Amino acid sequence: MQKPRKAKTPKLETRLLTDLTIHPFIADSPMLAENHPDVRNLMAAMADEGLAEHPIVINPHNQIMDGRHRAMAARLLKWTEIPVIVRPEAKAEEIIFHAIMARRHMLKWQIAYSIAPVIERHVEKGIEKRTANLKIGKNTNVPPKPASSGFRENAAGMTLFIEQSGICEDVWRRVREVRARFTKRPDLRSQYEPRMFLVDTDPNYISLEGVMKATGSVESYENDKPDLKAKRGQYDRLALEYMRKAAGQLEFWDKLGAPQQEKLSEEAVKAVILWPLELKKELLKALQQDVKHASN
């Protein structure tokens, strides 16, 4: 009787940090900031113990599949090399999936947000496969086989997987809604996404619910003014005219009552919001110079 083969222990190797890149599957998955407490704790542990017991996982193309934060910590520690194990590219999806799901220090919605690019890609791949099968006349009524990472290549299977992972469907819906908003508005993503992964005691931290409210307010404001760009010139003239009139009132700011001061402040802010970006920059520069002059 033939003996079962023993699983091969991956060979430990080293790579130059400068040769490593992030795998495309997780290029869209957020990372912790360099000053995040978890990253600092990781740096301390690596400085004491090294990484021989926990090497990063890469594919044959030197793309990191598991260990982005360890690579970041190594760079911050001024390491030039890092221990790695090389796994087949065919295992990339499974390795990346389990690496993200293993982040026990993260909230469920943070895990869902991080894993979303991998799940969405897997579902898209399944749709493409079935579309191709339809074109060549294959039977697509056969249920898809479960993927090695634990979810099926369709929306129903994805929902089932999310539930089994302890991520409720409502959280997943909100995560996808936020991601859709960020896809349309990269400026909002760069503004809010880093704050979503701060420690919750940080004053700049924002929850998933907070992001939805903030981005929803922006979209609501813009949807209420669909002709804003068309009337930009008119708005700019009105804003400048208002500021010229307000200048006289501002000279007597101290004599205005609190309600008048508040109303004037709100109108001034609304006026400036309508200015072109370059004009806002000029105003900011002038205000900074004025504050600096007043402080001296």
Secondary structure, 3 states (H helix, E strand, C coil): CCCCCCCCCCCEEEEEHHHCEECHHHCCCCCCCCCCHHHHHHHHHHHHHCCCCCCEEECCCCEEEECHHHHHHHHHCCCCEEEEEECCHHHHHHHHHHHHHCCCCCCHHHHHHHHHHHHHHHHHHHHHHHHHHHHCCCCCCCCCCCCCCCCCCCHHHHHHHHHHCCCCHHHHHHHHHHHHHHHHCHHHHHHHHHHHCCCCCCCCCCCHHHHHHHHHHHHHHHHHCCCCCCCHHHHHHHHHHHHHHHHHHHCCHHHCCHHHHHHHHHHHHHHHHCCCHHHHHHHHHHHHHHHHHHHC
